[in-house]
Amino acid sequence: MILDAGFLVSVDRDERTAQEFLTAALAHDTPLTTTHPVVAQVWRDGTRQARLARFLRSVVVLAFDDGPEVGHLLARSGTSDVVDAHLVIVAVRRSEPILTGDMHDLEMLTAALPERRPNLLHWP
């Protein structure tokens, strides 16, 4: 499962819903992934984000190495959020769902895909 920024913010804030989700993911052996651009959206001060830093050590954080594909998806969808488009490209490539609080924008991006579309799961 690929995690969008909203979930990382919930972890950083130590929200109970995030802790419950993590407990369930661990119980079901659900691998958790995010991307470097998502981390950049939420990272501000490592000295104040110890909880987030600790969490990020437990998940796979994928590099942004899909520039042309992301650009093509942005053009097809008529949108401009590079981070969201990258999440969609990564989800398609890895055949994984996206956990997001940004359903509308991600639905616009997935609608522009010519073939298979990732499953979008609403957070929270």
N, C-alpha and C positions, 0 to 999 in steps of 0.2 A: 504494500500500500504506500502511495506517495503522499506525503504530507505538505499541505500548503501553509502559508504564513499564519493564518488564524489559529491553527492548532499549536504552532510553536509559541505564539503569544500566550495561549492558554497554559502551556507548560511553564513558560517564564513567570506567569502570574500565580502559579501553583493552584490552578482552578481544580476543584474536585472532579469535574467532568473529564478533564484531561487525565487525571490519575486513574479514574475508573476505566477509561478507554485503554490506557496503557496496561492495566492489569488484565483486561480481557484480551488484548493483543498478545501479551506474553503467554496467557493460558492457552491460546489457540495457535501459538507459534507463527504469528503473522509477522513477516519481515516488514520493517518500517524504513522508508527511504524519504529523502528530501533532496533539494538541489542547492548548490552554492548561491544562486541568485535569490532563492527563498530565504536562506540564512542572512544574506545581505539586507533583505527587507526588514528583518526583525532585530538584527544585531546592532547594539548601540554602545554598550560599555561592559566589557567582560568582567570588570570588578563588581558590577551590580547585577550581572546576569549569570551567577554561578549555577543556578538550577538549569537554565537553558544550556550552558556550556557542558554540564554533566550529561544532560539528555543527548546532546549532539554527538557525544562520544559513543553512544549506544546505537546509533542509526547509521545507515549508509548515506553519505552526502555526495551527490553526483555533480561532476563538473559541467560547466556550460561549454559543450563542444558540438552544438547542433545549429550554429548560426544560420546557415542557408535554409535549413528546413524550417526553423522558427520564422525567418523572414517571409518565406513562402506562405506559411500558415497565416501570418499577420495580413499579408496581402489578400489572400482568399477570404478571410473573415472580415476584413475592413476594420480591424481593431489595432491597438497599438501597445498593449501590455506585453513586453518581452518575457517577463517572468512567468506569467500565466501561459503564454504560448509555449514556452520551454517545458513547463509541467505537462502540457498535453502531448507534446512530441515525445517526452520521456515515457509517459504512461503508455502510449501506443507502442513504442519500441520494446518496453518491458512487459507489456500485457498486464498492467497493474491498474487498480482503481486509484482515483484521486480523492483524498479527504479535504474538503474545502468549505469555507464559509462564503465563497465568492461564486455561487452557482451560476448566476446570470452571465457573467463574463466568460466563464469556462464553457457554458452551454453554447454561447456564440462561437467560440473557437472550435468546439467539437462538431458543431453543425457544418463547419466548413471543411471537414475532413472528407476526402473522397471515398475512403474505405472504412475499416473498423474504427470504432469510437470507444474511448475508455469510459468505464463506469464512473460516474460522479457521485460521491457520497457527501451528504451535507454535514457540516460541522458548525455549531454544536447541535 
